[in-house]
């Protein structure tokens, strides 16, 4: 485990807590806590020529390669700081951590956080393939850190510059080795790299807690209480379950009261009917021609889908083009609503204000009648709000947060993929805002379409479009997709050179602009620490995107694990079809023995997180209980998908999840999560502690257990809120169907 002493000739820093030995030529690192054994944390990279070495008791400086790189090491209490500065571009290998340094387990913030036991074949088979080429430490890690559990003590690496780093993993014997490298380029070479090695006790959250301290000291941390003061609508996140509403067109099947009359009017000479028929596809035209006085369910669906699609095409024609008419975008939707009422009104329900599917006043009324007082309700794009502004208004009046998915990450050329509405940012944004790589090529956008954009360039479009939407619809929350994923680029566009760190700031400034301009909570995907300022909530931290590219999940329709089609629009299979989750993903992402609340140790009391929208509480039949218990234990909201057709069957699960979650979150939402413990050897009995003294104890096992004189039923949680009576929550009481 230790290198020969001759190879360690160099630097020794020590204080009362510990001793650290550094080999200046390779940055090999060995640590020896007081009263503990020696541990090699890095075997060192390829040797560099060393010059200018100077050492004191707690600090040292030296140079590599005749001054091309300059190192500074400083031991301050339980922290070792290693800072590297560069005089020019180049990739630098920083650490080579052997598998022996893993100790009992690796603490890795993959989304919320993972505990990877030493010798785990599951993780040894998975992680090198998943991260063998290197994890981007701003995008692929939710927090720029990792740690090693040694039992009585733990050691934690923090990357205080999370950008332009690669953390790669490889199998080594029965364990996992890792390497860390950093890329200096002409955009970032003035920014030093600082590694902070933190010594702690047997606390698996210590590295995350040290990172929270650092964020606070640097002025980069904002509490949820502060956000509520700055944007009062943010208070509505407290106790709110999250749900996406599907079916955001003008008309739902329930809005038709006389199908024969509607068919007659669609066939008739009214100008609107003529225009709509001009947009119909072949199947819709054939159905309209052939249907008789009695239409079967399939024919009705074809006709209604065709009508809604034609209305949408008509509406978009009024504003969408090479230079989108943002200020006028709501007018075509208002006019078409009136035209539909005039042309087809006798065939439809008389109260046009209640038209609509998932996004409708009908849905808002049903949620209120179900006793749901706090909800975040989102739609998959803001066009639904243009069709149904009265539903958004009703939701706001009911006390809910009404939000819409929006995005400026990718810009498409006009006319391409027009259904991908958020990426339609106009000719100028497409041509001017694309990220330029170092080789001079533009960076292809999501799914290789269009270009990824520089947020500073796209911000004018963001401001124009959000102003128009807020004025027309009145959303009281906003969701900016991808901006908080930590996915950043170096932009070499002439006249707009932007390094990764500056691009991250650009994302945060855009999110903060929306929050400040409209005094509302802004959310985003994931919520990675590197791009987290400006948001109050995030989707994807509890369960992130998983199995991407696995054909059994994505393509093979005969597979029992197939997630489903992105169809029909009012209830896409990929969101509503319940399936078992394939191994190894089921254990990697849901098994309690591998989960660790690292992200909550930093951001509980600052950012409200839940699952990625691809995987709501009901998606995976074999992960329902573990998912729900983890949400209760970490005090994070559940996530549901709702449609007009599924509302009645899904409401009981939502009601039960709300009854369990809301009272606890109302007390704990603004509290820091300060402690976590495994209470049995199997790691199935777990406890979280909060700053106000509250404790939550979860039994993930399928058998009852006893803890501190209290019996916990199978798959249950004992809630002990400070100052209140204990409550017992059982998954069986909220069983999914």
Helices and strands as residue ranges (DSSP letters): G 5-8, E 11-14, E 18-23, E 28-33, E 38-42, E 50-55, E 59-64, E 69-76, E 79-86, E 90-97, G 99-102, E 105-108, E 114-117, H 121-131, E 135-136, E 145-149, E 154-159, E 165-172, E 175-184, E 193-200, H 206-217, H 224-230, G 232-237, E 241-246, G 253-255, H 259-267, H 271-277, H 282-290, H 297-317, G 326-328, H 331-344, G 345-347, G 352-354, H 361-369, E 375-379, H 383-387, H 389-397, E 401-406, E 410-411, G 421-423, H 427-432, G 446-448, E 451-452, H 455-473, E 477-480, H 500-518, E 521-525, G 529-531, E 537-539, H 551-554, H 573-576, H 585-590, G 592-594, H 598-603, E 608-610, H 624-634, E 639-643, H 647-668, E 673-678, E 685-690, E 695-699, E 705-707, E 710-712, E 716-720, E 727-730, G 731-734
